[in-house]
Amino acid sequence: MRISWSLGLVPALAVIAGMAGAAERKPAAAPVPPPLPVGVRAEPVSFRALAGWRGDDHAKAFQVWLASCRSQTSDNPALNDGVPAPPDLVTLCQKALKLGKLDARAARAFFQDNFSPWRIRPPEGSGPVAGKAFYTGYYEPEIPGSLVREGPYQTPLLDRPSDLVAFGLNAVPPGFEGYAAARRKPDGSLEIYPDRKAIEEGALDGQGLEIGYIADPVDRFFMQVQGSGTLRLPTGSTVRYAYSGKNGQPYTGIGRIVAQRLNVPPREITMASLRAFLAKDPSVAREVMQENKSFVFFKIAPFLGPDAGPIGGEGLPVTPLRSIAIDRKIWPYGLPVFIDTAIPDIGGGVKPQTIRKLMIAQDTGSAIIGAARADIFFGTGDKAGAIAGAVRHGGEFTVLWPKPEAASKPGSAR
């Protein structure tokens, strides 16, 4: 009810009615924080306190989020299972899909009306940057290669074997703790799948799994770490490869191994320095790479258009500087996260550039562990790779957690 003031006089009945209404109004429900592992804190913040929030392109973020919403509401299977989306997030997705495309102002209003921002703090003393989130980057490599073994192209990319059985997030059989997949034997029982060293020495030969070839085993290794890639064929055409599975062996980041060999802090190891080390001696490179027992399989992806990003863990194409990989054991796919960190200056400058954007959790990775941890997708090709490989920065990680009361209200966009 709107109350009009005239000549400093207020009708008594209006005052009484206003007092009665105030007494009947219930206070707004306190925001409900997201569920978190022991030791992790969620601090409530306001959208106004998020530096860079109003300057972001919320219309773009909203469209990327809608792609996740379509997947969430249609029960499309993820490439890598994650924790289920909370019911309130699914309900908000249904509301958003009815609205369709929004302009920047309406999209910002939707996020503000329906979500509460929570800044995530890792446990004290944990992580590379004390008390802060930690960010890295990833990209889609472009590598010279061939569909047949010829000339310098002797290192194969392998299709997913038919006997590979992936385990669900909380469905690891007894005896296979620490493994994400196994081999199904002819009698139906399971056994641990061959590791990287065994596969490179021929454990899967003779099965016809080869679906492409590249010249440098190091290129294959980095393509497996990124989870996707494009081959530039001798004809000039390109073929894109998407993640199709992995052998289930534990993942070991070789950056720490190389740092120990060079006697430098792990934080100083970038993708460029790592590649430089591996390029010096092929036998040493093979030995170091085999320390990572995980081996990734691919599939040719003709269904991906030239403008689409590679397929992420959610089963959707990811978008440069809008999609992130998160710890799938903690956060659900489709969760909006406001990123505040720094990236190397893409113009070649010395100072890092601040990046403050609303991004969507659409991917995961074996090395992405922790509640305040994310891998930012930077795009395809060498330029994207140069930036992604140099990102090892702290920052703020703010999740937008759905308001319970918002999920029960009809959709609106002002």
N, C-alpha and C positions, 0 to 999 in steps of 0.2 A: 504494500500500500504506500502510495506516495503522499506525503504530508506537505501542504502548502502553508507557508508562513506569510501573514499579512499584518502589517502595521505592528509587528511585535506581539500579536495576540494569537493564541492557539486554542481552539475550541476544547473544552474540557473532555468531551466525549472522545475526541481524537487522541488526546493524551492517554486516557484510560485504555482505549483500544490498542494503542501502541504498546502500553505496558503489558497488557494481557498477551499480545502476540509475542513479545520478547520472552515472556515467561514460558510460552508453549514451544518456542523454537528450541530444537535440540542442537547442542554444539556439534560442529563438524567432527566426524570420526578422525581419530589420530591416524596418520599414515602408517601403513603396515610395512615393516622392512622386509627385504627378501631373505629367505633362509640361507644361512651361510655356514661354512665349516668353522670348527672351534678355533678361536683366536683371531678370526677376521671380523672387523667392525664395519658397520654401515652407518654413516653419519648423514642425517637429513640436511639437505640444502634447498635453497629456493632457486627457481629458474633465473630470477634476477641476479643471483650470485654467481651464475655460471658465465665466466668471461667468454665472450664470443658467441653466446647462445643466440642473441637476436640477429647477429650478422650472418648466420648460417642460411643455407638454402634448404629450408624445411620441406619445400615441395619435392625436391629431389630425394631427400631422405624418406619422405612419406611414400613415394613410388617404390623405392627399394624395399621398404618395410611391407608394402602391399604384396610384393612377390612372396615374401615369407608367409604372409597371412593366407594367401591362396594355398600354399603348401600345408600350413597348419590346419586349415579348415577342411581340406580334402583328404587328409591322412596320407599324403604322399610319403612313401618310405624314404628315410634319410640314407645317405651312403654310409654314414657312421652314426649309430644310435647315440642319442644324448638324453639328458634328463628331460622328462616330458614338460611341455609348456604348462604353466599354471592355468587353471580354467579361466581366470579373469583375463589373461592375455588372449586366449582363444576368443572369448566373448568380445573383447575390444577389436580383435581382427574382423569379426563378423560385422561389427558396426562400421568399421573403416571401409570394408569392401562394398558396403551399400552406398557409401559416399563417393567412392571412385576417386578420380583425380581432383586434387585441391590446389589452390594457389598457395604461395608461400605463407601468407598471413593466416589463412584458414588451417593450413597444416600445422603451423606453430601453435595455434589455438587448440587444435585437437590434442597434440601431445601435452600441452600444459593442463588442459582440462581433465585428462584421463590418466595421467601418470604422475608419480612422485619421484623426484630425483634423489638418489642415494649415492653418496660418495663412498667408495669401497677402500678400506684401509687394510693392508696385509698385516699379518702378525709382526710385532716388533722384532727387529733384527733379521727378518726374512727377506729374501729377494735381493737382486743386484743393487736396487736403490732403496735405501732405508725409508720406510714409511710411505713409499710412493708406489704407484703402479709401474709396470715395466712393459715397454713396447718394443717389438721387432717388426720387420716387414717381410712380405713375400711377394712373388710375382710369377708370371708365366714365361718360362724361357723360350727363346726361338733358337733352334740349333740346326746346323746343316746335317742332312741325313738322307737316307734312302729307304725305300720299301723292300729292297732286296739287298743281300750281302754282296757288296761290290767295292772295289778299290779300297779307299781308307775306311769305309763304313763296315766295321767288323764287330762292334759292340751291340748286342741285341737289346731291344725293348721287348718285354714279355707280356703276353696276354695272361689273364687270370686262369690258373689251372682249375680243371673241373673237380679235383679232389680237395680243394681248399674250402674249409668250413669256418666262417667268421662267427665269433661269439658276440652275443648281445652285451650291452653295457653291464648288466647284472646277472649274466647267465653263463659264467665261466664254470665249466665242469670241474669237479674235484681232481686235483693232480695237475691242472693247467693254470694255476694261479700265476699271474704275471705275464700270461700270453693272451693275445687277442684273437688268435685263430689256430687251427690245427689241420692236419691231413686226415681225411677219411680213408681208411684202409678198405680193401675189398670185402672183409668180413664185417664191416660196419663200425669197427672200433676206431678210436682216434689215436694219433701219435703227433708229437711235436713236429712242426714243419721244418724243413731244412733252412738253415740260416744263410746269410748273404754269402759267406765264404763257400759253403757247399753248393749253392746255386751257381756261383761264378765258376766253380770247378766242374760243373756239368750235372748236378743232381736232377735237373729237369730237362736235360737234353733228350731229343727223340720224340717229344710230345707235340711238336709243331706249334709251339707257343710264340715263335718269333713274329712280331708284327711291325718291325721297323729296325733300322740300324743307324748308329751314329759312330763317329770316329773316336771319340775320347771317352773312356770310362768315367772320367771326372764329370763330364757333362751329363752322363746318365745319372750319376749319383746326385747331382744338384737338381736334376729334373725330378728325381724321386723324392727328394726333400721338399720341393715345391708342390709336388702332387699332380702336376700337369705339365704340358709343353707342346710346342709346335715344331714340326720338322720342315725345314726348307729343302725341298727335293732338288736334284740336279736339273730338272726341267723348269725350275722357277716357281712351281706351284707349292702349296703348303698343305700339310696334314696335321690336324690337331689331335692330341691324345689326352684323354681324361683318366682320372684315378679309377681303378677297378678293384682294388683290394691290396692287401699286404700279407706277408707270410706269418704275421702274428708274433714274431720275435720282438723282444724289447728294443725300443729305440734308444740309441746313444748318440748324443750330439758330439761330433768330432772336434768342434771348436775348442773344447776344454782339453782334449787330448793334444791338439796341436799347440795350445798355449803352454802346456807342461813341457813339450819338447823344445819349444822356443824360450822357455823360462820367462814368460810375460804374463801379465794378468789376463784372464779370459775376456774381460771387457774390451781389451785392445784388439781382439780378433774379429775382423769384419769378413764379409764374404770375399772381398778382393784379396785380403791378406791370406785367407784360407786357400783360395785358388792358387795364389802365387806359391805357397808352400807345397801344395800337391803337384804343381807343374814341374818342380825341380827334379823329382826322381819317381818314375812310374812304379817301381817296386815298393818304395816307401808309401806312395799314395795308396796303392792297393792294400797294403798292410793296415794303414790308418783307416781307410774306408770300411774295411772288413770288421773293424771294431764296432761298427754299427751293424748289428745282426739283422735289423729290419730291412726288408726288400719289398719294394712297391711294384705292383703290376698295373698295366694300363689297358685301355681300350681305345680304338680309333673312334673319334667323335664327329662324324659328318653332320650330326644334328645341330652342332653349334655354329651359328652364323659368325661372320668375321667381326662383328661388333660386340658379340657376347663374350663375357669373361669365362674362364674355366669353371667347371662344376665344383662347388664346395661341398663340405660335409653334409649340409642340409639337403643336398640333391638339386641345388639351383645354381645357375651361373652367378658368379660373384661380380661385384661392381667396383672399379678402382676408387679408392678413397671414400667408399661408403660401406664396404663389407669388411668384417673382421673375423678372425678365427679366435675362438675362446675355448676354455676348458669345458668340454661337453659333460663332464661329471658334476659341474657346479651350475652352469648357466644353460638355459634352454635356447635352442635356435629361435630366431625371430625377435630376440630381445633388443630393444633400442639402447644404445650406450653412447653417452657423450664423451668424446675423446678430447683430452687437452694434453698435448705433448709437443715434441719438436722433431723435425725431420731435416736431413741435410739440405742445404740450399740447392735447389735444382738448377739455379743459374750459375753455379760454380763458386758462389761466395763462401767465405769462411764461417760466418755465423749460421747456426741452425735457424730454420724457419718454424715459427709456431704453427701448429695445426690444431684447430678447434672445430670439430664437426660432430654431427649426430650420425653414428654409424650403426649398422645392424649386424647382429651375430648370425652369420650364415655359414661358418666354416669352423673347423677344428684342426688340431695337429698334435702329434705325439709329444712335441716339445712345449706345447702351450699348457702349462700346469699352474694353477693358482687362480684365486678369485679376482685378483687385480692384475691380470695378465692378458695381453692380446697381441695378435699378429695382424698388421694392417695390409690389405691387398693394394698394391700400387699399379697393377696393370701388366701389359705384355711387352716383352722385348728388352734390349740391353739397357736402355735409359731407366726403365722401371726397375730393372735388376740392380743397377748401380745405386739407386736410392734405397731400395728395400734392403740391400745387403749392408748398408751403412747405418741402418736404424737400430740403435740399442739405447733407448732413451727412457728416462723416468717421466712421470707426469701424473695426471689425475684421471681416474676411471670412475665415471658416474653412470650408474644404471638407471634407466627409467622403468620403475616397477609399477605395474598397474594398480590404480586405486580401486579397492573393492566396490566402493559405492558408485564409481564411474561405470563399471561394467554392467550395472543394473539400470542405468539411465538410458533413455533413447539417444541416438547419435545426433550430434549437432556440430556445425562448423561455422564459426562466425568470422 
